[in-house]
Amino acid sequence: MDRKQFLASLAILPFVPTAMKLNDLNKLSPSTKSTGNMPVLFIGHGSPMNAIEQNEFTQGWRTMADSIPKPVAILCISAHWETSGTLVTSMAKPKTIHDFGGFPQKLFDVQYPAPGNHELALETQLTITRTSVQLDEKWGLDHGAWSVIMQMYPDASVPVVQLSLDYNQTPRQQYDLAKELAPLRRKGVLIIGSGNIVHNLRAIDWSGRNQGFDWAVEASDKIKKLITGNEHQQLIDYRKLGSAVELAIPTPEHYLPLLYVLALKNNDESVTFFNDKLVMGSLSMTSVSIS
């Protein structure tokens, strides 16, 4: 970024005196120091009840957290924050958002008091050049973020920032935007995409079916094969992958976080699947680790 671009980016930071902006930016280096590349994770988050349950999926999340370096901070792209334009949370104390209904009161009582990270929000804003990124002080942590992260880091000691999904951007545009986040990996930031590869709530089998419908299995297998083969263009053009995938992804918001994660894969990195299971007929808990 040249000086003109740098000054232009400062101009879009809302309601902050210039001196304060410069001081904040100068603090970024020590708080996000250079490290080896952090892994990138896509988490199939499933039901919000996973926040308070102990099951094979929550154990998988905890095992993954134990197997990687503890992050300086987390940048989460959740299926549950869709906006017009791209926003990044910048508050010091993000609230726990209970963005669901029909669950036990015990779940609504959960608070996950992870701090935010204003410096990471600023750096994310400056790192992304393909579109204007606005700082957000209103959102907080939705269940796509906190229901997973509280199982991975239950002491809430890791700061968490969320980046929204701009529903005006195409899958290709969001994939390309995600590539610009790569420098954060070298600064100890764990980037998590939270959604589900197969996510068709209208087709769910509420009887407790512990496997997938035939079309869900077909779609899951096809997408995993493309992920393993680094066929990212086909995954970006997922609407062309046939009727099974169309049923698996009736709306894009739970699938798009996967594209953010895949965009950050380097050529020399490998892909590992974990929690690789279909439940209730039409919901995939499959998660992906890239390192």
C-alpha positions as CSV (number, residue, x, y, z in Angstrom):
1,M,0.0,0.0,0.0
2,D,1.5,3.4,-1.0
3,R,1.1,6.6,1.0
4,K,-1.8,7.8,-1.0
5,Q,-3.7,4.5,-0.4
6,F,-2.8,4.5,3.3
7,L,-4.1,8.0,3.9
8,A,-7.2,7.2,1.9
9,S,-7.9,4.2,4.1
10,L,-7.5,6.4,7.2
11,A,-10.2,8.6,5.9
12,I,-12.8,5.9,6.0
13,L,-12.3,5.1,9.7
14,P,-15.4,6.6,11.3
15,F,-15.4,9.2,14.1
16,V,-11.8,8.6,15.1
17,P,-9.3,11.5,15.3
18,T,-6.3,11.1,13.0
19,A,-3.7,11.1,15.8
20,M,-5.6,8.3,17.5
21,K,-5.8,6.3,14.2
22,L,-2.0,6.5,13.8
23,N,-1.4,5.6,17.4
24,D,-3.6,2.5,17.1
25,L,-2.0,1.5,13.8
26,N,1.4,1.8,15.4
27,K,0.4,-0.7,18.1
28,L,-0.5,-3.4,15.5
29,S,3.0,-4.9,15.2
30,P,3.6,-6.0,18.8
31,S,0.1,-7.3,19.2
32,T,0.1,-9.2,15.9
33,K,3.7,-10.3,15.8
34,S,5.0,-12.3,12.9
35,T,4.9,-16.1,13.3
36,G,4.7,-19.2,11.1
37,N,1.4,-19.5,9.3
38,M,-1.5,-20.3,11.6
39,P,-3.8,-23.0,10.3
40,V,-7.1,-22.1,8.8
41,L,-10.3,-23.8,9.9
42,F,-13.8,-24.3,8.5
43,I,-16.1,-25.5,11.3
44,G,-19.4,-27.3,10.6
45,H,-21.2,-25.7,13.6
46,G,-24.6,-27.4,13.4
47,S,-27.1,-26.8,16.2
48,P,-26.5,-24.0,18.8
49,M,-27.0,-26.7,21.4
50,N,-23.4,-27.8,20.7
51,A,-22.4,-24.8,22.9
52,I,-23.7,-26.6,26.0
53,E,-23.4,-30.3,25.0
54,Q,-20.5,-32.6,25.2
55,N,-20.6,-34.9,22.1
56,E,-18.3,-36.2,19.4
57,F,-18.4,-32.9,17.5
58,T,-17.5,-30.6,20.4
59,Q,-14.7,-33.1,21.3
60,G,-13.5,-32.8,17.8
61,W,-13.3,-29.0,18.1
62,R,-11.5,-29.2,21.4
63,T,-9.0,-31.7,20.0
64,M,-8.3,-29.4,17.1
65,A,-7.7,-26.5,19.4
66,D,-5.3,-28.5,21.5
67,S,-3.4,-29.6,18.4
68,I,-2.6,-26.1,17.0
69,P,-0.7,-23.1,18.5
70,K,-2.8,-20.9,20.7
71,P,-3.8,-17.9,18.6
72,V,-3.1,-14.3,19.4
73,A,-6.7,-13.6,18.2
74,I,-9.5,-15.2,16.1
75,L,-11.1,-13.7,13.0
76,C,-14.3,-15.5,12.4
77,I,-16.5,-15.5,9.3
78,S,-19.9,-16.8,10.4
79,A,-22.9,-17.8,8.3
80,H,-25.0,-15.8,10.7
81,W,-23.8,-12.3,10.0
82,E,-24.9,-11.2,6.5
83,T,-24.7,-7.5,5.7
84,S,-24.9,-5.0,2.9
85,G,-21.2,-4.1,2.6
86,T,-18.4,-5.7,4.5
87,L,-18.1,-5.0,8.2
88,V,-15.7,-6.0,10.9
89,T,-16.4,-5.9,14.7
90,S,-14.2,-3.5,16.6
91,M,-15.7,-3.2,20.0
92,A,-13.7,-4.1,23.2
93,K,-16.4,-6.3,24.7
94,P,-18.5,-8.0,22.0
95,K,-21.9,-9.2,23.4
96,T,-23.1,-12.8,23.1
97,I,-25.9,-12.8,20.6
98,H,-28.6,-15.4,21.0
99,D,-29.8,-15.4,17.4
100,F,-32.2,-18.3,17.5
101,G,-35.4,-19.5,19.0
102,G,-37.1,-22.6,20.4
103,F,-34.2,-23.8,22.5
104,P,-33.9,-24.4,26.3
105,Q,-33.4,-21.4,28.6
106,K,-30.0,-22.8,29.6
107,L,-28.8,-22.0,26.1
108,F,-30.1,-18.4,26.3
109,D,-28.3,-18.0,29.6
110,V,-24.9,-18.7,28.1
111,Q,-22.5,-15.8,27.9
112,Y,-19.1,-16.0,26.2
113,P,-17.1,-13.0,27.4
114,A,-14.2,-13.2,25.0
115,P,-12.7,-9.7,24.4
116,G,-12.7,-8.0,21.0
117,N,-9.6,-6.7,19.4
118,H,-9.8,-3.2,17.9
119,E,-6.2,-3.4,16.5
120,L,-7.1,-6.6,14.6
121,A,-10.2,-4.9,13.3
122,L,-8.2,-2.0,12.0
123,E,-5.6,-4.2,10.4
124,T,-8.4,-6.3,8.7
125,Q,-9.9,-3.1,7.4
126,L,-6.5,-1.9,5.9
127,T,-5.6,-5.4,4.6
128,I,-8.7,-5.7,2.5
129,T,-8.4,-3.5,-0.6
130,R,-11.0,-5.0,-2.9
131,T,-13.8,-3.3,-1.1
132,S,-14.4,-0.7,1.6
133,V,-14.6,-2.3,5.1
134,Q,-16.4,-0.5,7.8
135,L,-15.8,-0.9,11.6
136,D,-18.8,-2.1,13.5
137,E,-19.7,-1.4,17.1
138,K,-23.1,-3.0,17.2
139,W,-23.0,-6.7,16.3
140,G,-21.0,-8.8,18.8
141,L,-20.6,-12.6,18.6
142,D,-23.4,-14.7,17.0
143,H,-23.8,-18.3,17.6
144,G,-21.9,-19.3,14.5
145,A,-18.9,-17.9,16.4
146,W,-19.4,-18.3,20.1
147,S,-21.0,-21.8,20.1
148,V,-17.9,-23.2,18.5
149,I,-15.1,-21.0,20.0
150,M,-16.3,-21.4,23.6
151,Q,-15.8,-25.2,23.2
152,M,-12.3,-24.6,21.7
153,Y,-11.2,-21.9,24.2
154,P,-13.6,-22.2,27.2
155,D,-11.7,-19.7,29.3
156,A,-12.5,-16.9,26.8
157,S,-8.9,-15.7,26.8
158,V,-8.6,-15.4,23.0
159,P,-9.9,-12.1,21.5
160,V,-12.5,-12.7,18.8
161,V,-13.4,-10.4,15.8
162,Q,-16.1,-11.2,13.3
163,L,-16.0,-10.3,9.6
164,S,-19.4,-10.2,7.9
165,L,-20.6,-11.8,4.7
166,D,-21.6,-9.1,2.1
167,Y,-24.7,-10.6,0.4
168,N,-24.1,-8.2,-2.5
169,Q,-20.9,-9.9,-3.5
170,T,-20.6,-13.0,-5.6
171,P,-18.9,-16.2,-4.4
172,R,-15.9,-15.3,-6.6
173,Q,-15.7,-11.8,-5.1
174,Q,-15.8,-13.2,-1.6
175,Y,-13.2,-15.9,-2.4
176,D,-10.9,-13.1,-3.8
177,L,-11.5,-10.9,-0.8
178,A,-10.6,-13.8,1.5
179,K,-7.2,-14.2,-0.2
180,E,-6.3,-10.7,1.1
181,L,-6.5,-12.0,4.7
182,A,-3.5,-14.2,4.2
183,P,-1.0,-11.8,6.0
184,L,-3.0,-12.2,9.2
185,R,-2.1,-15.9,9.4
186,R,1.6,-14.9,9.8
187,K,0.7,-12.7,12.8
188,G,-0.8,-15.4,15.0
189,V,-4.4,-14.9,13.9
190,L,-6.6,-18.0,13.6
191,I,-9.1,-17.5,10.8
192,I,-12.3,-19.6,11.2
193,G,-15.1,-20.0,8.7
194,S,-18.2,-21.3,10.5
195,G,-21.1,-22.8,8.6
196,N,-22.1,-26.1,7.2
197,I,-21.3,-27.8,3.8
198,V,-24.7,-29.5,3.7
199,H,-27.4,-27.3,5.3
200,N,-31.0,-27.8,4.4
201,L,-33.1,-27.1,7.4
202,R,-36.4,-27.7,5.5
203,A,-35.4,-31.3,4.8
204,I,-34.3,-32.2,8.3
205,D,-35.4,-35.5,9.7
206,W,-36.4,-34.6,13.3
207,S,-36.7,-38.3,14.2
208,G,-33.1,-38.4,15.2
209,R,-31.7,-39.9,12.0
210,N,-27.9,-40.1,12.5
211,Q,-26.9,-40.2,8.9
212,G,-27.5,-38.3,5.6
213,F,-30.1,-38.7,2.9
214,D,-28.7,-40.1,-0.3
215,W,-28.5,-36.7,-2.0
216,A,-26.8,-35.3,1.0
217,V,-24.2,-38.0,0.9
218,E,-23.7,-37.5,-2.8
219,A,-23.3,-33.7,-2.3
220,S,-20.9,-34.1,0.6
221,D,-18.7,-36.6,-1.2
222,K,-18.6,-34.4,-4.3
223,I,-17.6,-31.3,-2.5
224,K,-15.0,-33.1,-0.4
225,K,-13.4,-34.6,-3.5
226,L,-13.2,-31.1,-5.1
227,I,-11.7,-29.7,-1.9
228,T,-9.0,-32.5,-1.8
229,G,-8.3,-31.9,-5.5
230,N,-7.9,-28.1,-5.1
231,E,-10.7,-27.6,-7.6
232,H,-11.6,-24.2,-6.2
233,Q,-13.1,-22.8,-9.3
234,Q,-15.7,-25.6,-9.4
235,L,-16.4,-25.0,-5.7
236,I,-16.9,-21.3,-6.4
237,D,-19.3,-22.3,-9.2
238,Y,-21.1,-24.7,-6.8
239,R,-24.5,-23.9,-8.4
240,K,-23.3,-25.9,-11.5
241,L,-22.5,-29.1,-9.5
242,G,-25.9,-30.7,-9.9
243,S,-29.2,-31.4,-8.2
244,A,-27.7,-33.0,-5.1
245,V,-25.5,-30.0,-4.3
246,E,-28.5,-27.7,-5.1
247,L,-30.5,-29.5,-2.4
248,A,-27.5,-29.4,0.0
249,I,-27.0,-25.6,-0.5
250,P,-30.4,-24.1,-0.9
251,T,-29.0,-20.7,0.3
252,P,-25.4,-19.7,0.2
253,E,-24.7,-18.3,3.7
254,H,-23.6,-21.5,5.4
255,Y,-21.4,-22.5,2.4
256,L,-19.6,-19.2,1.8
257,P,-17.4,-19.4,4.9
258,L,-15.9,-22.6,3.4
259,L,-14.8,-20.5,0.3
260,Y,-13.1,-18.0,2.7
261,V,-11.1,-20.8,4.2
262,L,-10.2,-22.5,0.9
263,A,-9.0,-19.2,-0.6
264,L,-6.3,-19.0,2.1
265,K,-4.8,-22.4,1.3
266,N,-1.2,-22.3,0.0
267,N,0.0,-24.7,-2.6
268,D,2.3,-26.5,-0.1
269,E,-0.5,-27.0,2.5
270,S,-2.6,-30.0,3.0
271,V,-6.3,-30.5,3.9
272,T,-7.6,-32.6,6.7
273,F,-11.3,-33.4,7.4
274,F,-12.6,-33.9,10.9
275,N,-16.1,-34.3,12.4
276,D,-16.9,-35.7,9.0
277,K,-20.4,-36.8,9.5
278,L,-24.0,-36.2,8.3
279,V,-26.8,-36.0,10.8
280,M,-30.5,-35.6,10.7
281,G,-30.6,-36.4,7.0
282,S,-29.6,-33.0,5.7
283,L,-27.0,-31.4,7.9
284,S,-23.2,-31.9,7.6
285,M,-20.9,-31.5,10.6
286,T,-17.8,-31.9,8.3
287,S,-15.0,-29.6,9.3
288,V,-11.8,-28.7,7.4
289,S,-8.3,-27.9,8.6
290,I,-5.7,-26.4,6.3
291,S,-2.0,-26.3,7.4
